[in-house]
Amino acid sequence: MTKSNEGYTTQSNWREIQAFLPEGFRLESSHEPSEEWWQWRGHQIHLDCYRNPGARAKVILFHGVGTNGRQMSTILGHPLFKRGFETIAIDMPEYGMTQVASGALVTYDDWVQAGCDLIDRELEKDGRPIVLYGLSAGGMLAFHTAALNKKVKGIVGMTFLDQREQQVRDETALNFLMSRIGVPLTHLAAKTPLAALRMPMSLASKMSALVNNKAALNACLRDKTSAGKWVTMKFLSSLTAYKPVVEPEAFAVCPILLTQPEKDTWTPLHLSKLFLVRINRVPTKVVMLENAGHYPLEQPGLTQMCDAVVEFIQLYCFT
């Protein structure tokens, strides 16, 4: 493992964003996670870690396309650490502090493989049970990763969106034109030299619904490592076309919990139900987070989310 100077200590955006969280969820300098770098396929992947050798389980946190690992550490990584767990929030290639290999065109498939390899890496260290948590697109990433890896004890998601479904694309894209014309165009562009062409995620998706506080949204959009990120045509194409190694109907790896924000105007409950109804070989459960937006800044939803994850881990990892 090597270290980089480009960690979150030198990045101010996350501090601006966390100022909109309740006081108990803001990280003081003495409570910030340790920062690790993992060399993976030429990328220098950043990990926000709350290491706890005495913890009985680990939780690996996946961000979505409008957040990064540090934003996961604030709302859940540190709260779970305080409840006795070890947490690792990964910055997927292109996001957060992760440094992408020179000349690499990152795809969503890379995210799935990176998640899978991180699980194996952590299991090789000590074999403690691992649960995945994914926010927004990270929820489906957790499913896709678990389907590939087959070694995790549970999946928790803040939405499960199968982007292969036209209804999901129609309701989560910036507008109908982007859903019906923009997505097919990204597939065409991905097969040409235009694959490396970039566009802001805020033009591809309803990033305006990331949070329900306008000032907080502006702070998020200023962060070029999360909501303000520009991604390639190749990445966008792979995100909407990814085919899991196991379809939901055949998924039998582990139980699944959906923590659904009550006031999520980007990915409402019915979109995740399109996916969850197809799961019938493992237990599934839905917990609603009161007063919470898509990336939750509000109470009591934040505390309810942490409580639900703790209860889920205790039920399926320790019994």
C-alpha positions as CSV (number, residue, x, y, z in Angstrom):
1,M,0.0,0.0,0.0
2,T,1.2,3.5,-0.8
3,K,0.0,6.8,0.3
4,S,-0.9,9.9,-1.6
5,N,-0.9,13.5,-0.6
6,E,-4.3,14.0,-2.3
7,G,-6.6,12.9,0.6
8,Y,-9.7,14.6,2.0
9,T,-7.5,16.6,4.4
10,T,-6.7,18.8,1.4
11,Q,-10.3,18.8,0.0
12,S,-12.8,21.3,1.4
13,N,-16.0,20.4,-0.4
14,W,-17.0,17.6,2.0
15,R,-16.7,20.0,5.0
16,E,-19.1,22.4,3.3
17,I,-21.5,19.6,2.6
18,Q,-21.4,18.1,6.1
19,A,-22.2,21.5,7.6
20,F,-25.8,20.8,6.5
21,L,-25.9,17.6,8.6
22,P,-27.1,17.5,12.2
23,E,-24.3,18.3,14.5
24,G,-23.9,14.7,15.7
25,F,-23.1,13.6,12.1
26,R,-20.4,16.2,11.4
27,L,-16.8,14.8,11.7
28,E,-14.5,16.7,14.0
29,S,-10.8,16.6,13.1
30,S,-10.2,14.0,15.9
31,H,-12.9,11.7,14.5
32,E,-12.1,11.7,10.8
33,P,-11.5,8.3,9.2
34,S,-8.0,7.0,8.5
35,E,-7.2,7.3,4.8
36,E,-5.7,4.3,2.9
37,W,-4.7,3.8,-0.7
38,W,-5.1,0.6,-2.5
39,Q,-3.3,-0.1,-5.8
40,W,-5.9,-1.8,-8.0
41,R,-5.4,-2.4,-11.8
42,G,-3.3,0.7,-12.1
43,H,-5.7,2.9,-10.2
44,Q,-4.8,4.3,-6.8
45,I,-8.1,3.7,-4.9
46,H,-8.9,5.8,-1.9
47,L,-10.5,4.1,1.2
48,D,-12.0,6.0,4.1
49,C,-11.5,3.6,7.0
50,Y,-12.7,3.3,10.6
51,R,-10.7,0.3,11.5
52,N,-11.8,-1.7,14.6
53,P,-9.9,-5.0,15.1
54,G,-12.4,-6.0,17.8
55,A,-15.5,-5.5,15.6
56,R,-17.4,-8.6,14.9
57,A,-18.4,-7.4,11.4
58,K,-17.3,-5.0,8.7
59,V,-19.5,-2.8,6.6
60,I,-18.2,-1.7,3.1
61,L,-19.9,1.5,1.9
62,F,-20.6,2.2,-1.7
63,H,-21.4,5.7,-2.9
64,G,-23.6,6.5,-6.0
65,V,-23.0,8.8,-8.9
66,G,-23.7,12.0,-6.9
67,T,-21.7,11.3,-3.8
68,N,-18.3,9.9,-2.7
69,G,-16.7,7.9,0.1
70,R,-16.3,10.7,2.5
71,Q,-20.0,11.6,2.2
72,M,-20.7,8.0,3.1
73,S,-18.4,8.2,6.1
74,T,-20.3,11.1,7.6
75,I,-23.8,9.7,7.3
76,L,-23.1,6.1,8.1
77,G,-19.4,5.1,8.4
78,H,-18.7,7.0,11.6
79,P,-22.1,6.3,13.2
80,L,-21.6,2.6,12.6
81,F,-18.1,2.8,14.0
82,K,-19.5,4.3,17.2
83,R,-21.9,1.4,17.4
84,G,-19.0,-1.1,17.4
85,F,-18.4,-1.9,13.7
86,E,-15.5,-1.5,11.3
87,T,-16.4,0.5,8.2
88,I,-14.7,1.1,4.9
89,A,-16.0,3.7,2.4
90,I,-14.5,3.2,-1.1
91,D,-14.0,6.0,-3.7
92,M,-14.8,4.2,-6.9
93,P,-12.6,5.1,-9.9
94,E,-13.5,8.6,-11.2
95,Y,-15.0,9.7,-7.9
96,G,-13.7,11.1,-4.6
97,M,-9.9,11.0,-4.1
98,T,-9.2,7.9,-6.1
99,Q,-6.6,8.5,-8.8
100,V,-7.5,6.9,-12.2
101,A,-4.7,5.1,-14.1
102,S,-3.3,7.2,-16.9
103,G,-5.3,6.7,-20.1
104,A,-7.9,4.4,-18.5
105,L,-11.6,4.6,-19.6
106,V,-13.4,3.5,-16.4
107,T,-16.7,1.5,-16.8
108,Y,-19.4,0.5,-14.3
109,D,-18.1,-3.0,-14.7
110,D,-14.8,-1.8,-13.1
111,W,-16.8,-0.6,-10.1
112,V,-18.4,-4.0,-9.7
113,Q,-15.0,-5.8,-10.0
114,A,-13.3,-3.3,-7.6
115,G,-16.0,-3.9,-5.0
116,C,-15.6,-7.7,-5.5
117,D,-11.9,-7.5,-5.1
118,L,-12.1,-5.3,-2.0
119,I,-14.3,-7.8,-0.3
120,D,-11.8,-10.6,-1.1
121,R,-9.0,-8.4,0.2
122,E,-10.7,-7.8,3.5
123,L,-11.8,-11.4,3.9
124,E,-8.2,-12.5,3.4
125,K,-7.1,-10.3,6.3
126,D,-9.3,-11.8,9.0
127,G,-12.4,-13.5,7.6
128,R,-14.8,-11.4,9.6
129,P,-18.3,-11.2,8.0
130,I,-18.9,-8.4,5.6
131,V,-22.1,-6.4,4.9
132,L,-22.4,-4.0,1.9
133,Y,-24.2,-0.7,2.1
134,G,-24.9,1.3,-1.1
135,L,-26.4,4.8,-1.5
136,S,-28.4,5.6,-4.6
137,A,-26.7,3.8,-7.6
138,G,-24.5,2.2,-4.9
139,G,-27.5,0.1,-3.8
140,M,-27.6,-1.7,-7.1
141,L,-23.8,-1.8,-7.1
142,A,-24.0,-3.6,-3.8
143,F,-26.3,-6.2,-5.4
144,H,-24.2,-6.6,-8.5
145,T,-21.0,-6.9,-6.4
146,A,-22.6,-9.5,-4.1
147,A,-23.9,-11.5,-7.0
148,L,-20.3,-11.6,-8.5
149,N,-18.5,-12.2,-5.2
150,K,-21.0,-14.5,-3.4
151,K,-19.3,-14.1,0.0
152,V,-21.1,-11.2,1.8
153,K,-23.6,-11.7,4.6
154,G,-26.0,-9.0,3.7
155,I,-26.9,-6.1,1.4
156,V,-28.4,-2.8,2.5
157,G,-29.3,-0.3,-0.2
158,M,-30.7,3.3,-0.4
159,T,-32.7,2.4,-3.5
160,F,-32.2,-0.5,-5.9
161,L,-32.5,0.8,-9.5
162,D,-32.2,-1.6,-12.4
163,Q,-31.2,0.8,-15.1
164,R,-32.1,-1.8,-17.8
165,E,-35.8,-1.0,-17.0
166,Q,-37.2,1.7,-19.2
167,Q,-39.4,3.0,-16.4
168,V,-36.4,3.4,-14.1
169,R,-34.5,5.4,-16.8
170,D,-37.5,7.5,-17.6
171,E,-38.0,8.5,-14.0
172,T,-34.4,9.0,-12.9
173,A,-32.9,10.7,-16.0
174,L,-32.8,14.4,-16.2
175,N,-35.8,14.4,-18.6
176,F,-37.7,12.2,-21.1
177,L,-35.5,13.3,-23.9
178,M,-32.3,12.2,-22.1
179,S,-33.9,8.8,-21.2
180,R,-35.2,7.9,-24.6
181,I,-32.6,9.5,-26.9
182,G,-29.6,10.3,-24.7
183,V,-29.1,6.8,-23.3
184,P,-29.1,5.1,-26.8
185,L,-26.7,7.8,-28.0
186,T,-24.3,7.0,-25.1
187,H,-24.3,3.3,-26.3
188,L,-23.4,4.4,-29.8
189,A,-20.7,6.9,-28.7
190,A,-19.2,4.2,-26.4
191,K,-18.2,2.2,-29.5
192,T,-16.5,5.1,-31.2
193,P,-13.6,7.5,-30.4
194,L,-16.3,9.6,-28.6
195,A,-16.2,7.1,-25.8
196,A,-13.9,9.4,-23.8
197,L,-16.2,12.4,-24.3
198,R,-17.4,13.7,-20.9
199,M,-20.6,15.3,-19.7
200,P,-21.8,16.3,-16.2
201,M,-23.8,13.8,-14.4
202,S,-26.2,16.6,-13.6
203,L,-27.2,16.6,-17.3
204,A,-27.7,12.9,-17.4
205,S,-29.7,12.5,-14.2
206,K,-31.9,14.3,-11.8
207,M,-29.0,15.5,-9.6
208,S,-31.2,18.5,-8.6
209,A,-33.1,16.0,-6.4
210,L,-29.9,14.7,-4.6
211,V,-30.8,16.6,-1.4
212,N,-33.9,18.6,-0.4
213,N,-32.0,21.7,0.9
214,K,-31.2,24.1,-1.9
215,A,-28.1,25.5,-0.3
216,A,-26.8,22.0,0.4
217,L,-27.5,21.1,-3.2
218,N,-25.4,24.0,-4.4
219,A,-22.6,22.8,-2.1
220,C,-22.8,19.3,-3.5
221,L,-22.8,20.5,-7.1
222,R,-19.6,22.5,-6.5
223,D,-17.9,19.2,-5.6
224,K,-16.3,17.9,-8.7
225,T,-15.5,14.6,-7.0
226,S,-19.2,13.8,-6.4
227,A,-22.4,15.6,-7.6
228,G,-20.4,17.9,-9.8
229,K,-18.6,15.1,-11.6
230,W,-18.2,14.8,-15.4
231,V,-18.2,11.2,-16.6
232,T,-17.4,9.6,-20.0
233,M,-19.8,8.3,-22.6
234,K,-18.3,4.9,-22.0
235,F,-19.1,5.0,-18.3
236,L,-22.7,6.2,-18.8
237,S,-23.3,3.5,-21.4
238,S,-22.0,0.8,-19.1
239,L,-24.0,2.1,-16.1
240,T,-27.3,1.6,-18.0
241,A,-26.4,-1.6,-19.7
242,Y,-24.8,-3.7,-17.0
243,K,-26.0,-7.3,-16.8
244,P,-25.5,-9.0,-13.5
245,V,-23.9,-12.4,-13.3
246,V,-27.1,-13.5,-11.4
247,E,-30.5,-12.1,-12.1
248,P,-32.7,-11.2,-9.1
249,E,-34.9,-14.3,-9.5
250,A,-31.9,-16.6,-9.0
251,F,-30.1,-14.5,-6.3
252,A,-29.5,-16.6,-3.2
253,V,-26.4,-15.0,-1.7
254,C,-27.7,-13.1,1.3
255,P,-30.7,-11.1,2.7
256,I,-31.5,-7.6,1.4
257,L,-32.6,-4.5,3.2
258,L,-33.9,-1.3,1.6
259,T,-33.6,1.9,3.6
260,Q,-35.9,4.1,1.7
261,P,-35.9,7.9,2.3
262,E,-39.5,9.0,2.8
263,K,-39.0,12.3,1.0
264,D,-36.8,11.0,-1.9
265,T,-38.0,12.8,-5.0
266,W,-35.4,11.3,-7.2
267,T,-35.8,7.5,-6.6
268,P,-39.2,6.9,-4.9
269,L,-40.1,3.6,-3.3
270,H,-42.0,2.2,-6.3
271,L,-38.8,2.1,-8.5
272,S,-37.0,-0.1,-6.0
273,K,-40.0,-2.3,-5.6
274,L,-39.7,-3.2,-9.3
275,F,-36.5,-4.9,-8.4
276,L,-37.3,-6.2,-4.9
277,V,-40.4,-8.0,-6.1
278,R,-38.2,-10.2,-8.3
279,I,-36.2,-11.4,-5.2
280,N,-37.8,-14.6,-3.8
281,R,-34.9,-16.8,-2.6
282,V,-33.6,-14.6,0.2
283,P,-35.4,-12.4,2.8
284,T,-36.1,-8.8,1.9
285,K,-37.2,-5.9,4.1
286,V,-38.1,-2.2,3.6
287,V,-37.5,0.4,6.3
288,M,-38.7,3.9,5.7
289,L,-36.6,6.8,6.8
290,E,-38.8,9.6,8.1
291,N,-38.3,13.1,6.7
292,A,-35.2,12.0,4.7
293,G,-34.1,13.0,1.2
294,H,-32.2,11.0,-1.4
295,Y,-28.9,11.8,0.2
296,P,-30.3,12.1,3.7
297,L,-29.4,15.2,5.7
298,E,-32.4,15.0,8.0
299,Q,-33.5,13.5,11.3
300,P,-35.0,11.2,12.4
301,G,-34.1,9.4,9.1
302,L,-30.4,9.4,9.7
303,T,-30.6,7.8,13.1
304,Q,-33.3,5.4,11.8
305,M,-30.9,4.3,9.0
306,C,-28.1,3.5,11.3
307,D,-30.5,1.7,13.7
308,A,-31.9,-0.4,10.8
309,V,-28.4,-1.4,9.6
310,V,-27.3,-2.4,13.1
311,E,-30.5,-4.5,13.6
312,F,-30.0,-6.1,10.1
313,I,-26.3,-7.0,10.9
314,Q,-27.2,-8.4,14.3
315,L,-29.9,-10.6,12.8
316,Y,-28.0,-12.0,9.9
317,C,-24.4,-12.0,10.9
318,F,-24.4,-13.1,14.5
319,T,-27.2,-15.7,14.6
